[in-house]
Amino acid sequence: VRYGWLFIVAGSVGLSLIARTAAQEKGCTPHTSLDVVVTPKVPDDECHPLAVLEHIAAYSWQTFIALNWPAASESRGEPDGDDPKQIENRTSPRVWETWKSVQETFIADGLQPEPWGKPETHTVCSNSNQLEPSPTKVLADLNQSGLSGQAIGPLIAQNRTYVRYEVRMHRKGFEKIVSDKLFLRRERNVELPDGSINVKAAWREVRPGENTDRYYRTEALALDPHSAHCEKRSFVLIGMHIVHKTPQRRQWIWSTFEHVDNLAVGPDAPPGTTPSLNNPNEEQILGQHPDPVDGSNRLDPYPKAVQVVISKRAEPGPDEEAQNAKWQKSQELENTIWKFYKLIRTQWPAKPRDDGLGTPLPMADVANSTMETYQQDHTCMRCHFNSGTDFSWFIHLRANPIPPEVRSNARIFYNTMSKFSKKNPKPLGKP
Ligand code: HEC
C-alpha cells in the first residue's frame, strides 16, 4: 500500500507515453494551442496526450469561432477572407449556415440531392411561390429526441415561443452521402470520412421589442408542421452542437455551446435583460416536456413556457470555465457577439484511434440546456452510438424510406411534405 502511488505514477506515465507514441506515429499535428486563436480554420485534430481537457476546451473554442466566421457570399461553405476583424461582422450568414441542410440532403422520395454549390431555396414550404427569395433558411424541427431518436416534445422559451432546431453538414460528409447514396435506406455499414463535421443549432424566436444586441440574430422561415406553410420571423442563436470526425478521434469530438443568458443573466447585461429559458421567480425545478409537436396538433400561438433548470453535474467544469473566461475576455472577441457564448462541455473518445463506442469522456451528464433539456444525465456519444450510422442520427432517421416505427422529427416533417408538396405525393415508409 505504501508504494501504491508509485505504481499509479509509473502506470500513468507509461500510459501517456503509449498514447503519445500512438499519436505521433499516426503523424498527428501538434495539439491545439491554448492561446486565443481567431481564424476561419477549424483545427484538424486534437492529439495532446496529457492535460487533454484544457487543450480539448481550446480546440472547441477555436472550432466554434472558425465555423461562426462570416461566409463568402459567392460559394457555399467558404469563409469571407481571414482578417481577424471579420469576426466582428454580425450580419452575414456564418460559414456553417451555408452548409447543406438535412432538408436539402434527404429529399422525401429519395431523389438525388442537388450538388453542393447549388444555392439553397425554400421549396419545401407549401407557400414557397408567395415568399420572397430570401431568407431560405427553413426551421422545421421542433421536438427534442429520446435515446432511440424518437420525438419526445418541444422546448418553449420564457417569451412563450417554440425553440426550433436546425441540422447542417460539412461538404465532406455531404459528398460521401451523395456518392454512396446514403440518402437511401439500405443495410450497410455507414462510415463518414475524416474531416466530416455536423452541426445542430437551437434558435429562439424574437418577440417584437426585444433587445437582441447580445445575440447572433437572423431571419428565417418558421415551418408549420400542420400546413407546411412558412412564415418569416427573427431568431437568435441560443445553442450550438459541433461534432467533428478526426483521424485520431474515430467517435468524433463533441463540443457544445450556449448563450450566456439562457438560464441566468450573464455578466454586464443591460438592465431589463431576462434569461431565455428560466424564470428566476418560479420554483427551480425542471418543467415537464409538452407532448411532441406533429402534423396533427396545431402549434399554439402562445404556448406555456417550460422552466429549464440544469443539474449541477451538467454544468461546465473548471477547464471549460477557464477557457470561457479567456475567450470571452479576450481583445479579439471584445467587439463581437461571440463573447456572449460559452462552452458547456466537450465529450471525446479519450483513446486515440479506438473503435466501437470508444472511451467516452466524460462518461455521464453531457447536455445542452437548449437541446437535451429533458435528457441531462445521458451523453452525446452514448445516444448517437444508438443510431448505428457512424454516430450520425440524421442518416438513420432521414434516409428514405423513413422507418414508420420511429416517430422522429424527420418522419413528422416528411409526412407534412408528402401531404402538401405536389412533387412528393408518395406516402412515406414505402419505397
Ligand atoms: C437522447 C439522445 C441524444 C443526445 C443525448 C444527444 N443527441 Fe444529438 N441528436 C439526437 C438526434 C435524435 C438527432 C437527430 C435530429 C434530427 O435529425 O431530427 C441529433 C442530432 C445531432 C446533430 C446533427 C447530426 C446528427 O447526428 O443528426 C449533432 C451535431 C448533435 N446531435 C450533437 C449532439 C451533442 C454535441 C450532444 C451532447 C452534448 C448530443 N447531440 C446529445 C439525439 C441525441
Residues whose N, C-alpha, C, O or C-beta is under 5 A from the ligand:
A	BS01	HEC	S145 G146 L147 G149 V167 N198 V199 K200 H241 I242 V243 W254 S255 T256 V366 A367 N368 E372 Q375 H378 T379 C380 C383 F391 S392 W393 F394 N409 A410
